[in-house]
Structures are given as structure tokens and as C-alpha cells.
């Protein structure tokens, strides 16, 4: 299973890290932003987007 979805899983990991870094350095200080005001929301959203982006580059068998 890991070989089949390797790029997607890498995208999820990279996206999660980038999402947390986005929250940490840019984020929403006022708390009104639903995604970037919470580190969990930001990490999960970016992980989802990273997984979707990297899944486009997988070869279909």
C-alpha cells in the first residue's frame, strides 16, 4: 500500500508541516480566520491540499 500511495503520503506530510509553519509565521492573530487561527486546522487543511496536489503526479497502473 505504501508503494502505491507513496507520493500522496509524502504530499500529506509536507503539507502538514507547511500548514503548521504557515500558522506559526503568518497565521491569523485575531482568531476570525477559520483555517489559519488554529494550528490543527491549518495543518489538516494543508495536509489535504498537499495530498491532493501530489496525487496528480502518481502513475496510474
C-alpha positions, 0 to 999 in steps of 0.5 A: 500500500505504501508503494502505491500511495507513496507520493500522496503520503509524502504530499500529506506530510509536507503539507502538514508541516507547511500548514503548521509553519504557515500558522506559526509565521503568518497565521491569523492573530485575531482568531476570525480566520477559520483555517489559519487561527488554529494550528490543527486546522491549518495543518489538516487543511494543508495536509489535504491540499498537499495530498491532493496536489501530489496525487496528480503526479502518481502513475496510474497502473 
